[in-house]
Every structure is written in structure tokens, then in C-alpha cells.
Amino acid sequence: MLWVGWFYFNGGSAASMYNPRNNSVCKIIMNTIIGAGAGGVTNAYLRPVIFKTYSKYAKHDLFAACDGVFAGLVGITACCNNVEVWTAFVVGVISALISIGAIALVKRCGIDDPINAAAIHTSCGIWGLIAVGIFDNSKGLISGNKPEMGRFFGYQICGAVVIIAWTLACNIPLFFTMKYSKILRVPLIYEIIGLDYCECGKSFPAWLVSSD
């Protein structure tokens, strides 16, 4: 569902169905498919090997494949309208590899990220900006016009730094305030039972309230 929704997210950003073919909605959606697919296949095969979860009884990791698709989608978004098809494949593969390292780092830091959303969004989002500076057909380091490509790449790096700084400046005070006010996390028993029952008004399961 997320993958299909991303077609409209990226394609809809074009604002018009009548753009030139080199940055049309068709090309945007095609690059989105290829970037996500490349990330999914890369993660499905490499992450079990890198994390040493591969065995003859567990050859395929669907969760890893889904993470790879997610990583490819995030990575290709910034440059999907103005790169070649082969570039979308490369961006997707690199996004998957970056996400593997980011997920391992987040776990090592003890950060609670059960669906790896923060790790993938952060790492592959930054990579997506850098990929624009490298692969953009008009101003990228590989395919762009020489007088502008170095400056354009610098703009992407600067943009990534500014986004990181702004995010940290806004969120560190917020989360530290919530932590010291003891409203950042629910009680442990709520986590065990589930927030659907404790916070969202859903009735408790029969096994939990059974007199037996």
C-alpha cells in the first residue's frame, strides 16, 4: 500500500500530466518503481547475510525486503523526475545498503524504532539529497553542466546539514521536556497489553479479563 501510494506522492508532485517527457509523470513513476524494487531485492538478499540471520531454514526475510523497498522509495524521491533509469536502480541499491547500516546503528544506540522508520527516513533521506547532487541530469556531478555541477552538489550538502540542524533544534528540547515530565512513554504494562486496549478505547481481550 505504501509503495503504490508513493506513485501518487512522487507523480503528483509534478503538478501536471503535460510536462516534457524527460521529467514527466510516467518517468517519475517508472523511476519510483525501479528504485524501490532495487532496494527491496538488495535488502532481501544482503541483510540476512550481514545480520547473520540467514540459514537453510530461514532463507528469505520478508521484513528485510519491505525495509529495502521503503529505503528505495525514500532515496529515489528527491531525484525521481530528473535522472535516468539506471540511476534509479543505483540509488535504490545504495539506499538499501545505507539503511542496513543505519538500522544497525540505531539498534546499537538503544533507540526504540520497531519498524525502522526513523533509521530509514533519516539515512536514506540524506542520501536522496546527495544523490540529486551526483546524478541530476541538468546539474549533477556525473551528467550535469560543468560550470554549475560543483555548486549544485554543495547546495545539496548544505540543505542536508540545515535540515538535520533544524530537526535537532526543534526535537531535542521537545523530547527532553517530555522525558523529564514523564509523558514520553506509557507504563510498561500498557506496552505489554497494547495501546489499542489501554489508550484507544478498544475492549480488553477475553483472555485478559477471564475469571479463570
C-alpha positions in Angstrom: 0.0 0.0 0.0 2.8 2.4 0.8 4.6 1.6 -2.4 1.5 2.2 -4.5 0.8 5.4 -2.6 4.3 6.6 -3.3 3.5 6.7 -7.1 0.9 9.4 -6.4 3.2 11.1 -3.9 6.1 11.4 -6.4 4.0 11.6 -9.6 1.6 14.1 -8.1 4.5 16.4 -7.3 4.9 17.1 -11.0 1.6 19.1 -10.8 0.8 18.5 -14.4 0.4 15.5 -16.7 1.7 17.5 -19.7 5.3 18.0 -18.6 8.1 17.2 -21.1 9.0 13.5 -21.4 12.3 13.9 -19.7 10.6 14.8 -16.4 7.1 13.6 -17.0 4.8 11.8 -14.6 5.4 8.5 -16.5 9.2 8.8 -15.9 8.7 9.7 -12.3 6.6 6.7 -11.6 9.0 4.4 -13.5 12.0 5.6 -11.5 10.0 5.2 -8.3 9.2 1.6 -9.2 12.8 0.8 -10.1 14.4 2.5 -7.1 12.0 0.7 -4.7 12.4 -2.7 -6.4 16.2 -2.5 -6.5 16.2 -1.6 -2.8 13.8 -4.4 -1.9 15.8 -7.1 -3.8 19.1 -5.9 -2.4 17.9 -5.9 1.2 16.2 -9.2 0.9 19.4 -11.0 -0.1 22.1 -9.0 1.7 20.6 -8.1 5.1 20.1 -11.7 6.3 23.8 -12.3 5.4 25.1 -9.1 7.0 23.0 -9.6 10.2 23.7 -13.3 10.2 20.1 -14.3 10.3 20.3 -16.4 7.1 20.1 -20.2 7.4 18.7 -23.1 5.4 15.6 -22.9 7.5 15.2 -19.1 7.0 16.3 -18.3 3.5 14.1 -15.3 2.9 13.4 -12.3 5.1 10.2 -10.5 4.0 10.6 -7.8 6.6 14.1 -7.0 5.2 12.6 -6.9 1.7 9.9 -4.4 2.8 12.5 -2.3 4.6 14.5 -2.3 1.3 11.5 -1.1 -0.7 10.9 1.6 1.9 14.6 2.6 1.7 14.5 2.7 -2.1 11.3 4.9 -2.1 12.9 7.4 0.3 16.2 7.5 -1.6 14.7 8.0 -5.1 12.1 10.6 -4.2 14.3 13.7 -4.4 15.7 12.9 -7.8 13.0 10.8 -9.4 12.0 13.4 -12.0 15.4 14.2 -13.5 17.6 11.1 -13.5 18.0 8.2 -15.9 16.5 4.7 -15.3 19.9 3.2 -14.5 20.4 5.9 -11.9 17.1 4.9 -10.2 18.5 1.4 -9.9 21.8 2.5 -8.4 20.1 4.9 -6.0 17.8 2.1 -4.8 20.7 -0.4 -4.2 22.7 2.2 -2.3 19.7 3.2 -0.3 19.2 -0.4 0.8 22.9 -0.7 1.8 22.7 2.6 3.7 19.5 1.5 5.5 21.2 -1.7 6.7 24.0 0.3 8.4 21.5 2.9 9.8 19.3 0.2 11.3 22.3 -1.5 12.9 23.5 1.9 14.3 20.0 2.7 15.8 19.8 -0.7 17.5 23.3 -0.3 18.9 22.3 3.1 20.3 19.3 1.6 22.1 16.8 3.7 20.2 13.2 2.3 20.1 12.4 2.1 16.4 10.5 -1.2 15.9 9.6 -0.7 12.3 12.9 1.0 11.4 11.1 4.1 10.1 13.3 6.7 11.8 16.5 4.9 10.7 15.4 4.6 7.0 13.9 8.0 6.7 16.9 9.8 8.2 19.7 7.9 6.4 18.0 7.5 3.0 16.6 11.0 3.1 20.1 12.4 3.4 21.4 10.0 0.7 18.5 11.1 -1.5 19.6 14.8 -1.3 23.2 13.8 -2.1 22.0 11.6 -5.0 20.5 14.7 -6.6 23.8 16.5 -6.5 25.5 13.5 -8.1 23.0 12.2 -10.7 20.8 15.1 -11.7 20.6 15.3 -15.5 20.9 19.0 -15.5 23.4 19.9 -12.7 24.7 16.7 -11.2 28.3 15.8 -10.9 28.0 12.9 -13.4 25.6 14.2 -16.0 25.3 17.9 -15.4 26.8 21.1 -16.9 30.4 21.5 -15.6 30.2 25.2 -14.6 27.3 24.5 -12.2 27.6 21.0 -11.0 30.0 21.6 -8.1 28.0 24.4 -6.8 24.8 22.4 -7.1 26.3 19.5 -5.2 27.3 21.9 -2.5 23.7 23.1 -2.3 22.5 19.6 -1.6 25.1 19.1 1.2 24.2 22.4 2.7 20.5 21.6 2.5 21.1 18.2 4.3 23.0 20.0 7.1 20.4 22.6 7.5 17.6 20.0 7.7 19.5 18.0 10.3 20.2 21.1 12.4 16.6 22.3 12.2 15.2 18.9 13.2 17.6 18.5 16.1 16.9 22.1 17.3 13.2 21.5 17.3 13.0 18.0 18.6 15.7 17.7 21.3 14.1 20.2 23.6 10.7 18.7 23.0 11.7 15.1 23.7 13.8 16.0 26.8 10.9 18.0 28.2 8.6 15.1 27.6 11.1 12.7 29.2 11.6 14.7 32.3 7.9 15.4 32.6 7.4 11.6 32.4 5.0 11.8 29.5 7.3 10.4 26.8 6.4 6.8 27.4 3.4 4.9 28.7 3.7 2.5 31.6 5.3 -0.9 30.8 2.1 -2.8 31.4 0.5 -0.6 28.7 3.2 -1.7 26.3 2.7 -5.3 27.1 -1.1 -5.3 26.8 -1.1 -2.9 23.9 -2.1 0.7 23.4 -5.2 -0.3 21.4 -6.7 -1.5 24.7 -5.2 0.9 27.1 -5.3 4.2 25.2 -7.6 3.9 22.2 -10.8 2.7 23.9 -10.8 -0.8 22.4 -12.3 -3.5 24.8 -9.9 -5.8 26.5 -9.5 -9.3 25.1 -11.4 -12.1 26.8 -8.2 -13.9 27.9 -7.2 -10.8 29.8 -10.3 -10.4 31.8 -11.3 -14.0 32.2 -12.0 -15.1 35.8 -10.2 -18.3 35.0 
